[in-house]
Amino acid sequence: MTVPAPQSASLVRDFEAALPKILADIELLVRCESPSADLAAVARSADLVAEVGAAHLAAAPERIVLDGRTHLRWRLGDGPRRVLVVGHHDTVWPVGSLATHPFGVENGVLRGPGCFDMKTGVVMAFHALAALESTDGVTVLVTGDEELGSPSSRALIEAEARGCDAALVLEASADGGALKTERKGVSRYEVLLRGRAAHAGLEPHLGVNASVEAAHQILATAALGDAAAGTTVTPTVLDAGTTTNTVAAEGRFAVDVRVRDTAEQDRVDVAMRALRPVLDGARVEVVGGPNRPPMSRDASRDLFARAARIADGLGVGPLSAVAVGGASDGNFTAGVGTPTLDGLGAVGGGAHADHEHVEVAELPRRTALLTALLRELLDHAQRPHGKEDDTSD
């Protein structure tokens, strides 16, 4: 089913007219700082997101607090759950970041901590849903710990995604507005090294140096990467020793793993757990494991084709697609078998960086795309079984 021409012509214009309100809502959310690790800040942000969302959706959300982190869920209508809209309101920016990175709009560019990743996407979802004739069957889930890897919300996300026809993830787009149709899976490990302390000048030979053991293990870990398979295994944070004149008795380092498929995730996991000490008397312990499953291109293929066709009908295409190394909650929705399309949020750049920004001119265009995609998915879900879309032009 193509987007009807009258709707195509008016939908973008409708959101252009609504742009001041969209910008005002984004400003409200960005000015409410919400670093993931600050539970009070996340709770304050959840209150504001609930208020903004309720104004657009004509319904208050359920507040779901897990491990002290506040998540919001709207189950709209009474019908079967058909479409899951996913976002998060936590950011990587500490409280006080507005002093150095103030909210502002200048020369068509919106700036502020968390504007791109991903408070703008949350606002876009509210405005898109408010423009629909019916939202029956839509679940909106806005979580508060995505930037930490969704430790408390993962089960909630997976439970809401199961059985849905589609999951639409309002994470920011890739460069140039590309949608994210493939994401790598993520594993996270910490390697703990234990040796024996000794005086570094008087009797270093009596010690077992955890710093040296760490060096051996870091090289062994980094060697597990496979560029041809797209697998990266990257040692990151490192800590060892206590004083400059003491043989290090303990050390630790973190490892970030990104993979394209579960076979690689399993291979690396087995290899990490097989690490053994090199130095006599040293001990090695590996903790952690797979955090997010890969989101394969198969999970998004049909949804992307649908979105690309709709974008052309709206005059906001052509859409492009890209595979990315970063993960999102879309990994979880795809992991339970739900067709998933990611990167439907803001167009801009600089996630987690000083130059984080959103292109204002793209907001009406991308919100119109989201609205039309939601409308078509809901319309398709309500048709009698066996009635296929009319894909003629």
Secondary structure, DSSP 4 states (H G I P E B T S, - for coil): -PPPHHHHHHHHHHHHHTHHHHHHHHHHHHHS--BTT-HHHHHHHHHHHHHHHHHHHSSPPEEEEETTEEEEEEE-SSS---EEEEEE--BSPPTTGGGTS--EEETTEEE-TTIIIIIHHHHHHHHHHHTSS--TTEEEEEES-GGGT-TTTHHHHHHHHTT-SEEEE-PPP-GGG-EEEEE-EEEEEEEEEE-B--BTTT-GGGSB-HHHHHHHHHHHHHTT-BGGGTBEEEEEEEEE-SSTTB---EEEEEEEEEESSHHHHHHHHHHHHT---SSTT-EEEEEEEEEE--B-GGGTHHHHHHHHHHHHHHT-----EEEES---THHHHHHTT--EEB--S--EE-TTSTT-EEETTHHHHHHHHHHHHHHHHHHHHTSPTT-------
